[in-house]
Amino acid sequence: MLGPMASPDDAPELGELFHATFRGLRRTWSEQLAPWGLTPHQWRALLTLMRPGGGAPAADCTGSGDVRLKDLAQRLRIAPRSATEVVDQLEAKGLVRREPDPGDRRATHIVATASGDQLFANVQAERRGKSSEYFARLNEADRTDLARILSQLPH
């Protein structure tokens, strides 16, 4: 953090600060997910499945917790094989199931189970609370500014 007498040249590079902050958040998130038996990759897949459009339903989503496997891989920006592995893990835990696409025999939909829906709701509630604690170090104006600034950067 810059002190009152520090010059801008003494400031750590923005990218380094952002990366360090992200690492801290990721470590916190991993610790939060462990009691639920989830890895960060599994959580990202479940989150993407439940909110495929980042909160708004995507055009290729047939409902909450239902998305085609290839679309899940694209949204996670991972190879289809990697998406298959994550879905296998979630399926083994009873959180999702595969269903054939009625319009395309080659395609598979990933659908959240009732257990997946419940786990998602529980983890989301806990994560919201932990996120609020984490960002409580910032005043409301700073949190608003941070959200505005981050929303301008490419995702």
LUMTITOR-384884 format. One record per residue (C-alpha): residue number from 1; x, y, z. Coordinates in steps of 0.1 Angstrom, whole numbers, plus 2048, in hexadecimal, padded with zeros to 3 digits. Layout:
<rs>
{NUM, {X, Y, Z}},
...
</rs>
This chain:
<rs>
{1, {800, 800, 800}},
{2, {80D, 823, 7F8}},
{3, {815, 839, 815}},
{4, {80E, 85E, 815}},
{5, {832, 866, 80A}},
{6, {837, 849, 7F1}},
{7, {83B, 852, 7CD}},
{8, {828, 841, 7B1}},
{9, {84A, 832, 7A6}},
{10, {84C, 81F, 7C7}},
{11, {82A, 80F, 7C2}},
{12, {829, 7EA, 7BA}},
{13, {81D, 7E3, 797}},
{14, {7F7, 7E2, 795}},
{15, {7F8, 7BF, 786}},
{16, {80D, 7B2, 7A3}},
{17, {7F5, 7C1, 7BC}},
{18, {7D7, 7B2, 7AA}},
{19, {7E8, 790, 7A7}},
{20, {7F1, 790, 7CC}},
{21, {7CD, 799, 7D6}},
{22, {7BF, 77E, 7BF}},
{23, {7D7, 764, 7CE}},
{24, {7CA, 76E, 7F1}},
{25, {7A6, 76C, 7E6}},
{26, {7AC, 74A, 7D5}},
{27, {7BC, 73C, 7F4}},
{28, {79F, 748, 809}},
{29, {786, 739, 7F0}},
{30, {798, 718, 7F0}},
{31, {796, 717, 816}},
{32, {771, 71F, 815}},
{33, {76A, 704, 7FC}},
{34, {77D, 6E8, 80D}},
{35, {762, 6E0, 828}},
{36, {749, 6DC, 80B}},
{37, {760, 6C3, 7FA}},
{38, {765, 6D9, 7DB}},
{39, {783, 6E5, 7C9}},
{40, {785, 708, 7B9}},
{41, {781, 6F8, 796}},
{42, {762, 6E4, 7A1}},
{43, {753, 704, 7B0}},
{44, {75A, 718, 791}},
{45, {748, 6FD, 77C}},
{46, {72B, 6FC, 794}},
{47, {729, 722, 795}},
{48, {72A, 723, 76F}},
{49, {710, 708, 76D}},
{50, {6F8, 71A, 785}},
{51, {6FE, 73D, 777}},
{52, {709, 736, 753}},
{53, {707, 75A, 748}},
{54, {717, 769, 767}},
{55, {6F6, 76D, 777}},
{56, {6DF, 76F, 759}},
{57, {6D4, 750, 746}},
{58, {6E9, 74A, 727}},
{59, {6D8, 744, 705}},
{60, {6E4, 720, 705}},
{61, {6D9, 719, 728}},
{62, {6B8, 706, 72C}},
{63, {6B4, 70F, 750}},
{64, {6C6, 715, 771}},
{65, {6E0, 6FA, 776}},
{66, {6DD, 6ED, 752}},
{67, {6F8, 6F3, 737}},
{68, {708, 6E0, 71B}},
{69, {72A, 6D0, 724}},
{70, {73B, 6E2, 707}},
{71, {72D, 703, 711}},
{72, {738, 6FE, 735}},
{73, {75C, 6F7, 728}},
{74, {75B, 717, 713}},
{75, {74E, 72D, 730}},
{76, {769, 71E, 748}},
{77, {783, 724, 72C}},
{78, {790, 700, 730}},
{79, {793, 6E3, 718}},
{80, {774, 6CD, 714}},
{81, {788, 6B0, 723}},
{82, {78F, 6C5, 742}},
{83, {76A, 6CE, 745}},
{84, {761, 6A9, 742}},
{85, {779, 6A1, 760}},
{86, {76A, 6BD, 776}},
{87, {746, 6B1, 76D}},
{88, {750, 68D, 775}},
{89, {75B, 699, 797}},
{90, {73B, 6AD, 79D}},
{91, {726, 68F, 791}},
{92, {739, 677, 7A8}},
{93, {72F, 68F, 7C5}},
{94, {70A, 68E, 7BA}},
{95, {70A, 6B3, 7B2}},
{96, {703, 6B1, 78D}},
{97, {6F7, 697, 774}},
{98, {6FA, 694, 74E}},
{99, {6DC, 693, 737}},
{100, {6DA, 68F, 712}},
{101, {6D1, 6AD, 6FD}},
{102, {6AF, 6A5, 6EE}},
{103, {6B8, 6B9, 6CF}},
{104, {6DB, 6AC, 6C9}},
{105, {6E5, 688, 6D1}},
{106, {70A, 692, 6D2}},
{107, {705, 6AC, 6ED}},
{108, {702, 6A8, 713}},
{109, {6F2, 6BF, 72B}},
{110, {700, 6C3, 74E}},
{111, {6E4, 6C8, 767}},
{112, {6E6, 6D0, 78C}},
{113, {6D6, 6B7, 7A4}},
{114, {6C2, 6C2, 7C2}},
{115, {6E2, 6BC, 7D7}},
{116, {6F5, 6D2, 7BF}},
{117, {6DB, 6EE, 7C2}},
{118, {6DC, 6EC, 7E8}},
{119, {702, 6EB, 7EA}},
{120, {704, 708, 7D2}},
{121, {6EC, 71D, 7E7}},
{122, {6FF, 714, 807}},
{123, {722, 71C, 7F9}},
{124, {715, 73C, 7E9}},
{125, {707, 749, 80A}},
{126, {728, 741, 81C}},
{127, {73D, 751, 801}},
{128, {729, 771, 801}},
{129, {72F, 774, 826}},
{130, {754, 76E, 823}},
{131, {756, 785, 805}},
{132, {746, 7A1, 81A}},
{133, {75F, 79B, 836}},
{134, {77C, 79C, 81D}},
{135, {771, 7BD, 80D}},
{136, {766, 7CD, 82E}},
{137, {789, 7DC, 82F}},
{138, {77E, 7F4, 815}},
{139, {764, 80E, 81B}},
{140, {744, 80E, 806}},
{141, {751, 828, 7ED}},
{142, {771, 814, 7E7}},
{143, {75E, 7F4, 7E2}},
{144, {747, 805, 7C9}},
{145, {766, 813, 7B7}},
{146, {777, 7F2, 7B7}},
{147, {759, 7E1, 7A8}},
{148, {756, 7FC, 78D}},
{149, {77B, 7F9, 784}},
{150, {77C, 7D3, 784}},
{151, {75D, 7D2, 76E}},
{152, {76F, 7E7, 754}},
{153, {78C, 7CE, 750}},
{154, {789, 7B0, 739}},
{155, {77D, 790, 749}},
</rs>
